[in-house]
Amino acid sequence: MKIFVSGAAGFIGTALANQLIVEGHQVIGLDDFSAANPDDLNPEVQIVQGDINDRELLWQHLQGVDLVYHLAAKVIVPDSILYPIGYNSVNVGGTVTLLEAMRDVGIQRMVFASSGAIYGIQDKQPLTEKGMTPRPASPYAVSKLASEYYINTIGSLWGLEAVCLRIFNAYGPRQGFSFTHSPVIPTFLKQCAAHGTIIVHGDGHKTRDFVYIDDVVKALILSAQISNPQELVINIGSGIETTVSQVLEYAIGITGIEPEIVYNQRRVGGPDRMCADLTLAKARMGYVPEVMLEDGMRMTYEKDQRLHPQQ
């Protein structure tokens, strides 16, 4: 197949595009490189630098495409609170622009990378796609939920077959991190390895559902094979609830180094618990995560040299 991947140079996009090449597909990737590096992409990926809101560019590169994976987005939650206009423009506006371009060239199949963040604070766990009202707690989460609504509404109006995957806390080699964007797993591994200081926000008892990148890519590929999806939203995670303290214990065990730990009680924020119900994912596409967290963290540490002290 000829497959278009928006956000192809990002963390998930790179892993997906490379796997699609391995499986024999022709892949066209779009990325503006604002928060990504194309160096890790397979050379066979036809990468195009451009804006997701550039309709003419989309028309040009969507010709003859069979399937679209839409991953392009701004993803740093704290930044979305400071700069919501930009997140609305890229995440929501970009989705609508892409949908219109797909309609214009006759593409009828899409997989969208949404987020478990749209659930927000809920009274019950695990989080289910049906029966739970989303309570997004950041402009980033709002933008993902709005994109879902656009995709499902337009899908019913235009005959678009689309699957929205609510991906929980994906991690693995190459995950982006910086001073302003510090995902738990690479940050803990890097700080442990450097004999540094780890700041735990809250008491360490908050939980998240961490899912290894290989399982995410598997889910993305499986979702494209679902027959006649109609307004379909599916959770993708590990199905296991893990505390921040447990992640820290794994990081210490993997690196063999115990860092200084500082607990910051002032910066709490966000849900206390998050865990994906995977019943629908298993039923609709046979998705079963394979990589346990400690194993995934160990592979992340072994494969990502950025996490090791520089000599």
N, C-alpha and C positions, 0 to 999 in steps of 0.2 A: 504494500500500500504506500501511497504518498501521504505523509503525515506532517502537519504543521504544529509546531510547539512554540507558543508564546512564553517568554521568560526562559528561554532554552539555556541560557548561560548561568542561571541561578543554581542554588543547591539541589533542589529537587529536579529542576529542568535538565541539568546536565546529566544526572543519573538516568533520567527517563530517556533522553535523546540518545545517549550512548547505548542503552539496552535495546532500543528500537532498531538501531543500526545493526547490533549483533543478531537480531531476529530477522534481518534481511529487508527492512523497510527503507524507503527513501525519506529522509527527514530534512525539513526546512525549519530552521529555528530563527526566532525573532527576539532581540533583546536590545535595550538601550545602553547596556553596560554601566548603568548608574550605580549598581550595587552588585556587580557580577564580573567574572573574569572568564573569557572563553577558552583559556589555555587548556582546561581539562576536557574539553569536548573532543569527541572522536573527529579526526580530520574529514571523515565522510559526511558529517553534518554540514549542510549548507547554511551557514550562519549569516544572518542579515542584521546589521545594526540599524535600529530605527525605533520610532515611537509607536506604541500600541494605539494611539489616537490618530495616526496617519492613515487615513482611509485609502488613499491612492496607493500607498506602499502595500497595504494589506491586499487590495485588489490584485496587484501585480504578482504577489507571491502565494496567493491562495488558488491560483489557477490550477485546475486538475487535482486538487487536494481531496482526499477521501475522508479524512478525520482530523479534527482540531483538538489539541490539548491546550487549554487556556490556563497558564500558570503565572503570567506576567502580573506583578502587583508590587506595591509598596507594603512592607511587612513588619516594620518596627513599630510596635504598639505605642511606646512613649512618644515617638515622633508624630504619630497620628493624632495624639492629644494636642500637640503644639501646632501642627500644620494640617488640619482636617481638610482644607480646600484641596491640597495636593493629593491627598488620599482619595477624595471623592473623584477628582479628575482622572487619576490613573486607574484606580481599582473599579470604580463604577462606570465612569465615562468610557474607559478603555474597553470594558466588557461590552457596552452597548455598541460602540464603534465596530468592534470585532463581529458582533452578531449581525449588524447591518451588512458588513462586507461579506460575511458568509452567505447571507440571503442573496445578495446581489450576484454572487458567482455560483450559487446553487449547491452549497455544502449543507448537508442535513445531519451531521453527526458531530457532537462535541462532548468532551469530558472537562469539567471545571474543577480546579483545585480550590475548594472552599476551606473553612477552618472550624475546628471544634470550639474556637473562641466565641462563636455566635451564641452558644448556650448561656454564657455568663454564669451568674450565681443561681444555682438550682437547689431545691430542697431534697432531691433524691438522686442517688447514683445507682447503677450507671446511667449515663445520658442516652436517651433514646430519640430517634428521629421523629417518631410519631407520639403525640400526646404531651410533648413538652414545648411550651412557648419560649422561643428564643429571647434572651435578655442580654443583648450585646452591651458590654461595659466600656467600649472604646470606639472611636471612629473607625479604626481598622476593622473591628468586628462588625460594625454597622455596614461598612463597605462590602464585606463578604456576603452578609445577609441580603443586602440590596441587590447584589449581583445574582445571587440565587433566585430572587424574585423575578428579576428581569429575564433570566435564562428560562425559568419555568413558564412564565407568562408568555414570552415570545415563542417558546417552544410549542405551546398549545395553540397559538394564533398562526404560526408560520409552518407548523409541521416539523419542527426541529426535534431530533432525538438527542436528548442531553442527559448526562449524569453529573450530579454535583457531589463531590466527595468531601466530606467534612473531616479533614486531616487533623489529627491531634498533634502532640509534640514530637515532630519528626526530628531525628538526629542521625549523625553518622559523619564519616570523613568528608571534609570540604565544607562543613556547615559554617556559614559566615558568623563572625563574632567580632565585636569591637568594643571600645569604651562605652559607647551609647547603646549597644545591642549585645547583651551578654547572655546567650542561652546557657542554661544550667550545665549541661553535660560537657561541652568543650571548655567552658570556663573553669569548672571544677577540676577537670583533668589537667589543664594547662597550669593552673595555680598550684595544684599538688606537685606536679613534676618540677616546678620552679622553686619549691620550698617557699611559696608565697602565702598570701593571706586570702582566705575565702570569707566572703560576707554572705551570711545566710539571712535573708529577709523574713522576719517572723521567727517562729520557734523551730522551724524545720519540719513541722508536722503537716504542712500543706502537701497535697498529692496532685500528681499529674499522670497522664497516660503517655508514656514515651514509646515511640514506634520507630524502629530502625529503617533507614532509607531503603534497603532492599525490599522490605515488606511494603513500603509505600509505593515503590515502582511496580511491584507485582500487582498491587491493587489497581493502580492506574491502568495497567495493561488489561487486567481482567475486566474492568468496568467497561472498556470499549467493546467487549464481546457480548454484553447484555442485549437480549432481543427486545426491540420496541420499547425502550425506556420512556416513560411518561412522567414528567415532573418528579423525577427520582432523586432523592437525597439519601446518601449512605455514609455512615460513620466509618472512618479508617483509623485504627489505633492498634494497641497491643491487647486491649481488653483487661489490662492489669493496672491497678492503682498503686502508685509508688510514691513514698514520701521523699521530700528533698533530702532528709537525713539519710535515707537509704542510698540515694544517689551518691551522697558524699562518702558513705562507707565503701561503696564500690570503687569510687575514684581513688581512695586511699589504698585499697587492696590492690588495684591494678598498677598504680605507680610505685607502691611500696614506700610512699612518703606521706607523713602526716603533717598537714599545714597548720598554720595558726588559723583559728576559726573565730570570727566575730559575728555575733547575732545582732541584727539591726531590727529592733521592734517597731521602729517608727514607720518604716516603709513596708506596709503589708499589702493592701490592695489585691484585687483579683479574687477569683473563687478559692475557697478553702480546699475544695475537692474537684477533681475531674477524672472521669473514667468513661471510656466509650463502650456502649453496648454494641456488640458486633453481630448480633443475631441476623439482621437484615443483610449485612455484608456476606455472611456465610450462605444465607439462603439464596440470594440473588446472583452471586458470582463465585461462590465457593472459596471466598477469601478466609484464610486462616493464617495469622501471623506465625512466623517460624523462629524469629530471633529473640531470645530472652535478653533482658536488659543488661545483665552483667556481661554476657557474651558480646552484645553489640557495643557496649562501652569499650571492652577490651580491643575489639577489631578497630574501633574508631581511633583509639590511642596508638595502635600499632601502625595504622595506615596513614595517619595524618601527622606529618613531621612538624607542622606548626605548633603542635601541642607539646613538643619536646623542647627542653632548654637548648638555646642556640650556643654552639661551641665557639 
